[in-house]
Amino acid sequence: MSCLKLGIPKGSLQDATLELFARAGWKITLSSRSYVPTIDDPEIECLMVRAQEMARYVETGALDAGITGHDWVVETGAAVDELSELVYAKQRLARVRWVLAVPEDSTMRDVKDLEGKTIATEVVQITEKYLARHGVKARVEFSWGATEVKVPQLADAIVEVTETGSSLRANRLRIVDTVLESATVFIMNRFAATEPWKREKAENLILMLQGAIAAASKVGLLLNVHRDDLAAVLGVLPALKKPTISALSDPDWVAINTIVEEAVVRQILPKLKAAKAQGIVEYPLNKIVL
């Protein structure tokens, strides 16, 4: 039987990735002491690999495909195919930024002010290329972690990843510039990508993962409305494209089925009720395939 060797990111993305796969239809079970999880698909073989190393193993063919950050593909310079973005992160469905940050009270306001200074970061290659683009010469030191606490005693500035900026603010750091914007990506070994079965398996997997991501922040709404009130109700409803309107057994009434952002439901439900919608049902979504 053909098999796709798939790398699952171990570390900060691990829980979000396992949850995403579950919503997409695959159950991955991981023992606390194992790097080889089980998956309920005989055509996929999983291995837990740190996101920082994923691109290297995919490049060499040790893995056919994997999920990692675009930032780590850039940092390692690995020759892999990025088949798709999967925009999710450890805290929320969003891209992340690698930012240049300094202490709040620092006099440094621009990257040019880093000339001759010391910068601590996990992404040495990305930082050095960023400095070179700006014509700045500075010492870039690899940080093994806890990078935020290294300024000002151990470094003049840091380049660190952030989703919301809350950790930087908590450590009294100020963002000077964005060095790189990144998202989670599905990558594939370039030779494996030319094999029809593996390529199709990977693309089908991506389709389901993207569907789960698309559905994560949305819910379905089902409601009944008298035809005389239809225009008023449609005026309230935002829609993915256009709501589905179906005839009911009573020819004077119709059913409306639509998809909306979960965050707006609390605002529009009272308006729908005021517009004379009845039997309003909110239901969760697993996947949306566009």
Solvent accessible surface area in square Angstrom, and as a share of the most:
residue,aa,sasa,rsa
1,M,183,0.82
2,S,57,0.37
3,C,41,0.25
4,L,0,0.00
5,K,69,0.29
6,L,0,0.00
7,G,0,0.00
8,I,0,0.00
9,P,0,0.00
10,K,48,0.20
11,G,31,0.30
12,S,76,0.49
13,L,24,0.12
14,Q,32,0.14
15,D,109,0.56
16,A,21,0.16
17,T,0,0.00
18,L,37,0.18
19,E,104,0.47
20,L,1,0.01
21,F,0,0.00
22,A,62,0.48
23,R,67,0.25
24,A,1,0.01
25,G,54,0.52
26,W,38,0.13
27,K,137,0.58
28,I,18,0.09
29,T,75,0.44
30,L,44,0.22
31,S,64,0.41
32,S,118,0.76
33,R,228,0.83
34,S,36,0.23
35,Y,123,0.47
36,V,93,0.53
37,P,7,0.04
38,T,92,0.54
39,I,25,0.12
40,D,92,0.48
41,D,17,0.09
42,P,103,0.65
43,E,56,0.25
44,I,8,0.04
45,E,97,0.44
46,C,3,0.02
47,L,68,0.34
48,M,5,0.02
49,V,12,0.07
50,R,118,0.43
51,A,12,0.10
52,Q,70,0.31
53,E,62,0.28
54,M,0,0.00
55,A,1,0.00
56,R,113,0.41
57,Y,72,0.27
58,V,0,0.00
59,E,71,0.32
60,T,99,0.58
61,G,27,0.26
62,A,59,0.46
63,L,6,0.03
64,D,7,0.04
65,A,0,0.00
66,G,0,0.00
67,I,0,0.00
68,T,0,0.00
69,G,8,0.08
70,H,55,0.25
71,D,8,0.04
72,W,30,0.10
73,V,13,0.08
74,V,45,0.26
75,E,25,0.11
76,T,59,0.34
77,G,58,0.55
78,A,12,0.09
79,A,43,0.33
80,V,9,0.05
81,D,44,0.23
82,E,72,0.32
83,L,42,0.21
84,S,18,0.11
85,E,76,0.34
86,L,0,0.00
87,V,38,0.22
88,Y,7,0.03
89,A,11,0.08
90,K,115,0.49
91,Q,114,0.51
92,R,116,0.42
93,L,72,0.36
94,A,19,0.15
95,R,106,0.39
96,V,22,0.13
97,R,89,0.32
98,W,4,0.01
99,V,0,0.00
100,L,0,0.00
101,A,0,0.00
102,V,0,0.00
103,P,15,0.10
104,E,82,0.37
105,D,124,0.64
106,S,15,0.10
107,T,125,0.73
108,M,22,0.10
109,R,156,0.57
110,D,68,0.35
111,V,8,0.04
112,K,117,0.49
113,D,60,0.31
114,L,0,0.00
115,E,93,0.42
116,G,66,0.64
117,K,77,0.33
118,T,28,0.16
119,I,0,0.00
120,A,3,0.03
121,T,0,0.00
122,E,44,0.20
123,V,0,0.00
124,V,29,0.16
125,Q,85,0.38
126,I,9,0.05
127,T,0,0.00
128,E,78,0.35
129,K,107,0.45
130,Y,4,0.02
131,L,6,0.03
132,A,75,0.58
133,R,163,0.60
134,H,62,0.28
135,G,61,0.58
136,V,7,0.04
137,K,161,0.68
138,A,27,0.21
139,R,158,0.58
140,V,23,0.13
141,E,57,0.26
142,F,100,0.42
143,S,1,0.01
144,W,226,0.79
145,G,28,0.27
146,A,70,0.55
147,T,1,0.01
148,E,30,0.13
149,V,96,0.55
150,K,41,0.17
151,V,13,0.08
152,P,89,0.56
153,Q,148,0.66
154,L,122,0.61
155,A,4,0.03
156,D,48,0.25
157,A,0,0.00
158,I,0,0.00
159,V,0,0.00
160,E,18,0.08
161,V,58,0.34
162,T,14,0.08
163,E,26,0.12
164,T,59,0.34
165,G,4,0.04
166,S,58,0.37
167,S,57,0.37
168,L,3,0.02
169,R,151,0.55
170,A,83,0.64
171,N,59,0.30
172,R,167,0.61
173,L,9,0.05
174,R,52,0.19
175,I,62,0.32
176,V,31,0.18
177,D,52,0.27
178,T,51,0.30
179,V,10,0.06
180,L,39,0.19
181,E,97,0.43
182,S,3,0.02
183,A,6,0.05
184,T,7,0.04
185,V,3,0.01
186,F,0,0.00
187,I,0,0.00
188,M,0,0.00
189,N,16,0.08
190,R,128,0.47
191,F,149,0.62
192,A,3,0.02
193,A,9,0.07
194,T,99,0.58
195,E,54,0.24
196,P,113,0.71
197,W,85,0.30
198,K,38,0.16
199,R,82,0.30
200,E,102,0.46
201,K,28,0.12
202,A,0,0.00
203,E,81,0.36
204,N,75,0.39
205,L,1,0.01
206,I,13,0.06
207,L,83,0.41
208,M,57,0.25
209,L,0,0.00
210,Q,74,0.33
211,G,1,0.01
212,A,0,0.00
213,I,25,0.13
214,A,28,0.21
215,A,3,0.02
216,A,40,0.31
217,S,45,0.29
218,K,41,0.18
219,V,9,0.05
220,G,0,0.00
221,L,0,0.00
222,L,70,0.35
223,L,1,0.00
224,N,53,0.27
225,V,0,0.00
226,H,47,0.21
227,R,114,0.42
228,D,122,0.63
229,D,30,0.15
230,L,34,0.17
231,A,83,0.64
232,A,57,0.44
233,V,0,0.00
234,L,61,0.30
235,G,68,0.65
236,V,36,0.21
237,L,18,0.09
238,P,62,0.39
239,A,38,0.30
240,L,70,0.35
241,K,164,0.69
242,K,178,0.76
243,P,33,0.21
244,T,83,0.48
245,I,74,0.37
246,S,52,0.33
247,A,80,0.62
248,L,64,0.32
249,S,123,0.80
250,D,65,0.34
251,P,100,0.63
252,D,75,0.39
253,W,59,0.21
254,V,1,0.01
255,A,14,0.11
256,I,0,0.00
257,N,59,0.30
258,T,8,0.04
259,I,40,0.20
260,V,5,0.03
261,E,72,0.32
262,E,92,0.41
263,A,75,0.58
264,V,43,0.25
265,V,9,0.05
266,R,194,0.71
267,Q,104,0.46
268,I,14,0.07
269,L,53,0.27
270,P,84,0.53
271,K,115,0.49
272,L,0,0.00
273,K,130,0.55
274,A,84,0.65
275,A,15,0.12
276,K,130,0.55
277,A,1,0.00
278,Q,92,0.41
279,G,55,0.53
280,I,47,0.24
281,V,76,0.44
282,E,81,0.36
283,Y,66,0.25
284,P,118,0.74
285,L,39,0.19
286,N,102,0.52
287,K,65,0.28
288,I,15,0.08
289,V,83,0.48
290,L,150,0.75
